[in-house]
Amino acid sequence: MFDASKVRQDFPLLTRGDTVFLDSAASSQKPEAVLRAMDDVYRRGYANVHRGVYAWSEAATAAYDAARAEVADFLGAPSPEEIVFTRNATESLNLLAYSYGRTFLKAGDEIILSELEHHANFVPWLVLARERGVVLRFWPVGVDGTLSLAALDALITPRTRLITFAQVSNVLGTITDPRPVVARARAVGARVIVDGAQSAPHMPVNVADLGVDFFVCSGHKMLGPTGIGVLYGRRELLEAMPPFLTGGDMISRVSFEGATWNEVPLKFEAGTPAFVEAIGLGAAVRYLSALGMANVRAHEIEITDYALERLSEVPGLRILGPDTADRHGGAIAFTLPRVHPHDLASLLDQRGIAVRAGHHCAQPLHERLGITASTRASFYVYSMPQDVDALIEGIESARKTLRA
Ligand SMILES: Cc1ncc(COP(=O)(O)O)c(C=O)c1O
């Protein structure tokens, strides 16, 4: 049985009990197991990877390789060589736009991306479009906050080369199933990139079953440390792509005349990697797997369902995005008439409640929704109904203070 109150005991910062933490979509808290895994490297045998022939370096290299295998297993990647470690989802997407985009896309080719994308999956394509004359076509968000296949069908043309979208929106919580998108992309020979920054932490993901070409996520949103991100890519695509950053570790041989590249994934990991962070991420996915990702998702549905119900009791409160928990990830954004999200977040903070206010790095989406900002509460494995109750009391109190 999944018991969030027991899970919470594993998170040192949360056991202090001074903060109702409702901002996991921005970054999650860390369990003891992750802190310990990283501490152990520094205390028991720290040395750079891939370089030394002595015990500490060999142990660190083995632990780094093991973390890659664990992440591959967690995401259902057929092999660890298809997992590239980056700094975060943003870097993974930039890698794709620079390496894949600038090699395989040319003027007049079309990229379809959704209107609800995080800036991380927006700006790299905007820059590519401006630089190369690639055409961006935007998959519109429906009035219910979802991305419909009918709307996608209306955008796909023989010139569509790439379709990219978030599996779970960081604002609306909208869940989009990659499978039917992949089927449509295949029909016109297009590639699919899934931004899994908000899905990999919260639901079972199997990239091989989904059939996607690329999948990205961030360690820090899935109980791991900052500074480590993931790019899954199908091996033949990674092999065909040129390096993104160059320097040490990513080469096979360097001479005064030129250089040849290392095998994937090391071809994409220039310089000393964030191997301690990768080892921390390995511990995080081990922890999540022990909880069971189906249980993690079931808990999220339960807490989201409760939050949607309680929030809908607040007069005038408008929930952005799907209104049922089964169609919703663990982030709920909302607006309140006559209350600015920053004022609400500040008043909530005075009660020790941490939520996010602003555009959540999705300005085009907010523009589409006709607003400039929203307040977002987001949940994770340690979130409990009393957190939602505290949020509702805080909102009611803020409404009184602001006479809204
Ligand atoms: C859907 C989505 N994509 C990408 C990102 C970027 O993640 P990071 O800042 O870790 O690179 C985020 C972060 O909030 C996100 O929610």
The ligand as an ORCA input file, in Angstrom:
! r2SCAN-3c Opt
* xyz 0 1
  C       7.389     20.631    -19.303
  C       8.763     21.140    -18.978
  N       9.719     21.061    -19.896
  C      10.962     21.487    -19.662
  C      11.300     22.036    -18.456
  C      12.699     22.512    -18.249
  O      13.296     21.814    -17.220
  P      14.709     22.297    -16.664
  O      14.512     23.698    -16.163
  O      15.021     21.336    -15.599
  O      15.648     22.231    -17.803
  C      10.337     22.162    -17.470
  C      10.655     22.801    -16.174
  O       9.800     23.298    -15.497
  C       9.027     21.685    -17.732
  O       8.074     21.762    -16.808
*
